[in-house]
């Protein structure tokens, strides 16, 4: 399912929860997968969740499209493997796509975030995309 967001909505990806996919989910026929790991510094508080988003961010309009998400857990520590399952029919070669990750506490506060990592088109990777997160918020 696609979610349309305005430019402000894109900024909110780092602070507002979205729907999720489950890690270890097998891709259905007609789908594709982006794989990699997420690394982060320090120890993450119990109950925190980690979400990786695949976003179309061409900026030809003031809308971005969230194509897929994967919500992970921190139980085993970094690096945390992820698999983003997406529909390749939604990918247009002339557009730009990126992955971004964020970690949130149960109350919704963001504690870790990543920069955007370009994927899928224009020679960018689809496998072994290793995302580095950094602290976010007033206690960083």
Secondary structure, 3 states (H helix, E strand, C coil): CCEEEEHHHHHHCCCCCCCCCECCCCCCCCCEEEEEEEECCCCCCCCCEEEEEEEECCCCCCEEEEEEEEEECCCCCCCEEEEEEECHHHCCCCCCEEEEEEEECCCCCEEEEECCEEECCCCCCCCCEEEEEEECCCCC
